[in-house]
Amino acid sequence: MAEAVILKSLTLKNPFIASSGTCGYADVDFIPLDKFGAVVTKTITIKPRAGNKPPRLVETPAGLLNSIGLQNMGLKAFKTFLAKFEKPTTLIVSVGGESPEEFATILRELSTYDLIDAFELNLSCPNVKTGGEVVGKDYAAVSNILEASLNSSKKPLLVKLSPFTEQLEEVLDHWESKVEAFVLFNTFPAMDIDTQSGKPILGAISGGLSGPAIYPIVLNSVYKYSKAHTLVASGGIVSANIAKKFLLAGAKALEVGTGNLWNPLFIETLIKEV
Ligand SMILES: Cc1cc2nc3c(=O)[nH]c(=O)nc-3n(C[C@H](O)[C@H](O)[C@H](O)COP(=O)(O)O)c2cc1C
């Protein structure tokens, strides 16, 4: 039976967290979300977004390629949704934006909701102004968002980084004492091509790779940085054995995304076997 974990101020009844984008707004009924230590909502942006053009999901030999984009109902509708929502477990709301001000606005408006336990900043959001680079591209970009976010949020902040964050070590070292935890990592930029048509399969051409293909890369970073940092591992946890590797590498908690999509009852295996 998996035991409770404490990140810094946040206690989870077990180390397993359902990842953003794989369990709706923490409201899907085909996954037993109440069994998780916490659940992260789909990333919320100020305005509603329709997401990318289809096809948006492709299976590859060792992982799932997605280009859902930031499809979500937007801040206003999410507040209406929250008014009647009964959370299944500890609730973490994923927040996205294209500028520090957008992050700050969402955090300010949602900080008044008692049922939200923490926020997760999605620093892999594409920034249209810089040609689609992730908003948390490097130390300066991450720092600008974190300064604005820490001034605006009344709840603990988890910071979910892109795997290609430049000056990652500086980011971790400088902000460790001010955030609840870092989440390593979001999906890895990737694509696939249909050999019949000769064209990219995804409507958006590129997407993000998740699933077992990425776990050894994520494990490498978690092992390297876990001695000095509070880390939540995210990437390729699709078996109890892989989950154990991340705990051995020093992760305090584990996010599970593709594992839930492949097997909606995966959490039961994790609780029993890890
Ligand atoms: C269909 C799908 C949608 C996702 N949407 C989001 C999202 O809105 N925000 C976010 O931060 N991550 C999103 N992710 C990334 C996951 O939260 C997770 O970090 C990533 O898939 C790696 O973990 P995994 O290998 O366990 O799936 C999405 C992943 C998938 C597969």
The ligand as a Gaussian input file, in Angstrom:
#p B3LYP/6-31G(d) Opt

LIG

0 1
 C       -3.330000      13.732000     -24.742000
 C       -2.373000      14.518000     -23.875000
 C       -2.706000      15.830000     -23.498000
 C       -1.842000      16.566000     -22.675000
 N       -2.183000      17.845000     -22.295000
 C       -1.380000      18.537000     -21.430000
 C       -1.751000      19.823000     -20.929000
 O       -2.816000      20.375000     -21.231000
 N       -0.888000      20.449000     -20.087000
 C        0.306000      19.901000     -19.677000
 O        1.035000      20.505000     -18.891000
 N        0.667000      18.668000     -20.120000
 C       -0.130000      17.990000     -20.978000
 N        0.231000      16.731000     -21.406000
 C        1.507000      16.155000     -20.936000
 C        1.279000      15.214000     -19.741000
 O        0.702000      15.907000     -18.660000
 C        2.609000      14.541000     -19.306000
 O        3.479000      15.532000     -18.778000
 C        3.308000      13.832000     -20.452000
 O        2.355000      13.112000     -21.214000
 C        4.410000      12.877000     -19.987000
 O        3.929000      11.900000     -19.112000
 P        3.461000      10.423000     -19.574000
 O        4.589000       9.819000     -20.352000
 O        3.135000       9.724000     -18.297000
 O        2.244000      10.605000     -20.441000
 C       -0.612000      15.983000     -22.244000
 C       -0.292000      14.672000     -22.630000
 C       -1.153000      13.932000     -23.431000
 C       -0.764000      12.520000     -23.817000

